[in-house]
Amino acid sequence: MKAAPFCYHAARSVGEIVSLLETRDSSTVLLAGGQAVIPALNRRLCTPSLVVDIANVAELTIADRAQDHVVLGACVTSSAVEDASVPDGTRGILACVAARSGPRTVRCHATIGGSLCLGDSVSDWIVGLSALDAVAEATSACGTRSIAVSDIGRSRTSAVASDELLVSIRIPDIAAGSWWGTWDLRRSAGARPDIAAAVLADARDASFRCAVAVAGRALIVLAYRDPPEDLRKVMGSGAPPSTEAMLDIVNDELAAAGEERATARLIAAALGRAAASAIRV
Ligand SMILES: Cc1cc2nc3c(=O)[nH]c(=O)nc-3n(C[C@H](O)[C@H](O)[C@H](O)COP(=O)(O)OP(=O)(O)OC[C@H]3O[C@@H](n4cnc5c(N)ncnc54)[C@H](O)[C@@H]3O)c2cc1C
């Protein structure tokens, strides 16, 4: 099947895109890396009258180093992060997240912003950037606002409104001596994860931040300023704790998040595996 006819416009600036979004009808679509949009067009799952290509807008491909964080434009690709073509204040964690986010042929086109805007809680970028406590910036004719990436994952649909453009993502630096662990379950090597978890033990303030998602469900983020001793012991141990042992550690938080027992067990097991496989960065 081929896409239905549409007009194509290559945008040149954020201001131009915002104007188009302000006046657009529901049949205008933004095109970043196209890894989700193009198959949807070809299958006629969406039949827009106008496709606005945002991939080459300079403001959306920035990569700026600041004192304690990095700002990446929404249209920076996964492969640019993986190949260290952009600054990384996370001691290589970002590159690891990028390298997991689909096959290399997809990663060469797929953008961080596109992944976030799809709002799939189990996406590698949503889970990874949530554990890193990253914040996205979105703009529209009404102004600019910050959205925690974890809130995008919690919403289960795109938290970016239809008249908003996601412009950039601000990623805090990670201190030397921090621990980072991830684990996911996929049906096959090239498939999207069914469950994904990431755990960060931050050496700067000894805090812990865990993000875990099960496909089709909202992201869970657990943050500990004063982490349980048992969780510290699991970190980097190489031996995943039993599901029951991990559930004992995180059960209160999962119960507070309203998770049923069966899902809570799955989440606890995933977190245990991510924590046990952590490496020091
Ligand atoms: C074969 C395959 C395997 C994959 N495997 C994985 C995987 O293992 N892990 C994983 O995490 N992901 C995986 N993905 C998902 C892939 O990474 C995403 O589809 C991709 O990142 C979407 O980004 P994009 O730049 O291609 O977005 P596009 O397809 O261009 O856009 C996606 C959506 O976001 C909107 N959008 C894009 N950018 C913006 C913006 N700046 N502001 C507002 N709206 C915007 C678009 O209008 C569209 O609705 C896989 C995809 C494929 C095709």
PDBQT file of the ligand as one rigid body, heavy atoms in Angstrom, charges set to zero:
ROOT
HETATM    1  C1  LIG A 301      11.744  -1.673  13.593  1.00  0.00    +0.000 C 
HETATM    2  C2  LIG A 301      11.689  -0.726  14.770  1.00  0.00    +0.000 A 
HETATM    3  C3  LIG A 301      12.242  -1.133  15.989  1.00  0.00    +0.000 A 
HETATM    4  C4  LIG A 301      12.199  -0.282  17.092  1.00  0.00    +0.000 A 
HETATM    5  N1  LIG A 301      12.759  -0.705  18.269  1.00  0.00    +0.000 NA
HETATM    6  C5  LIG A 301      12.743   0.128  19.328  1.00  0.00    +0.000 A 
HETATM    7  C6  LIG A 301      13.335  -0.278  20.561  1.00  0.00    +0.000 A 
HETATM    8  O1  LIG A 301      13.857  -1.368  20.691  1.00  0.00    +0.000 OA
HETATM    9  N2  LIG A 301      13.281   0.593  21.606  1.00  0.00    +0.000 N 
HETATM   10  C7  LIG A 301      12.699   1.813  21.503  1.00  0.00    +0.000 A 
HETATM   11  O2  LIG A 301      12.694   2.546  22.466  1.00  0.00    +0.000 OA
HETATM   12  N3  LIG A 301      12.153   2.233  20.340  1.00  0.00    +0.000 NA
HETATM   13  C8  LIG A 301      12.152   1.410  19.273  1.00  0.00    +0.000 A 
HETATM   14  N4  LIG A 301      11.579   1.815  18.095  1.00  0.00    +0.000 N 
HETATM   15  C9  LIG A 301      10.877   3.075  18.084  1.00  0.00    +0.000 C 
HETATM   16  C10 LIG A 301      11.633   4.111  17.402  1.00  0.00    +0.000 C 
HETATM   17  O3  LIG A 301      12.804   4.414  18.116  1.00  0.00    +0.000 OA
HETATM   18  C11 LIG A 301      10.661   5.282  17.346  1.00  0.00    +0.000 C 
HETATM   19  O4  LIG A 301       9.649   4.927  16.433  1.00  0.00    +0.000 OA
HETATM   20  C12 LIG A 301      11.263   6.459  16.875  1.00  0.00    +0.000 C 
HETATM   21  O5  LIG A 301      12.197   6.828  17.812  1.00  0.00    +0.000 OA
HETATM   22  C13 LIG A 301      10.287   7.584  16.649  1.00  0.00    +0.000 C 
HETATM   23  O6  LIG A 301      11.106   8.646  16.396  1.00  0.00    +0.000 OA
HETATM   24  P1  LIG A 301      11.093   9.351  15.006  1.00  0.00    +0.000 P 
HETATM   25  O7  LIG A 301      12.076  10.451  15.079  1.00  0.00    +0.000 OA
HETATM   26  O8  LIG A 301      11.243   8.375  13.912  1.00  0.00    +0.000 OA
HETATM   27  O9  LIG A 301       9.609   9.936  15.065  1.00  0.00    +0.000 OA
HETATM   28  P2  LIG A 301       8.538  10.168  13.915  1.00  0.00    +0.000 P 
HETATM   29  O10 LIG A 301       8.090   8.843  13.380  1.00  0.00    +0.000 OA
HETATM   30  O11 LIG A 301       8.991  11.172  12.925  1.00  0.00    +0.000 OA
HETATM   31  O12 LIG A 301       7.397  10.833  14.797  1.00  0.00    +0.000 OA
HETATM   32  C14 LIG A 301       6.746  10.125  15.826  1.00  0.00    +0.000 C 
HETATM   33  C15 LIG A 301       5.593  10.976  16.375  1.00  0.00    +0.000 C 
HETATM   34  O13 LIG A 301       6.082  12.054  17.142  1.00  0.00    +0.000 OA
HETATM   35  C16 LIG A 301       5.702  13.315  16.574  1.00  0.00    +0.000 C 
HETATM   36  N5  LIG A 301       6.878  14.171  16.734  1.00  0.00    +0.000 N 
HETATM   37  C17 LIG A 301       8.140  13.851  16.354  1.00  0.00    +0.000 A 
HETATM   38  N6  LIG A 301       8.992  14.805  16.760  1.00  0.00    +0.000 NA
HETATM   39  C18 LIG A 301       8.249  15.749  17.400  1.00  0.00    +0.000 A 
HETATM   40  C19 LIG A 301       8.552  16.976  18.051  1.00  0.00    +0.000 A 
HETATM   41  N7  LIG A 301       9.817  17.435  18.142  1.00  0.00    +0.000 N 
HETATM   42  N8  LIG A 301       7.544  17.683  18.623  1.00  0.00    +0.000 NA
HETATM   43  C20 LIG A 301       6.253  17.255  18.553  1.00  0.00    +0.000 A 
HETATM   44  N9  LIG A 301       5.905  16.083  17.934  1.00  0.00    +0.000 NA
HETATM   45  C21 LIG A 301       6.885  15.351  17.373  1.00  0.00    +0.000 A 
HETATM   46  C22 LIG A 301       5.327  13.009  15.139  1.00  0.00    +0.000 C 
HETATM   47  O14 LIG A 301       4.412  13.931  14.629  1.00  0.00    +0.000 OA
HETATM   48  C23 LIG A 301       4.734  11.618  15.291  1.00  0.00    +0.000 C 
HETATM   49  O15 LIG A 301       3.417  11.716  15.780  1.00  0.00    +0.000 OA
HETATM   50  C24 LIG A 301      11.595   0.993  16.973  1.00  0.00    +0.000 A 
HETATM   51  C25 LIG A 301      11.053   1.417  15.745  1.00  0.00    +0.000 A 
HETATM   52  C26 LIG A 301      11.095   0.580  14.650  1.00  0.00    +0.000 A 
HETATM   53  C27 LIG A 301      10.515   1.048  13.339  1.00  0.00    +0.000 C 
ENDROOT
TORSDOF 0
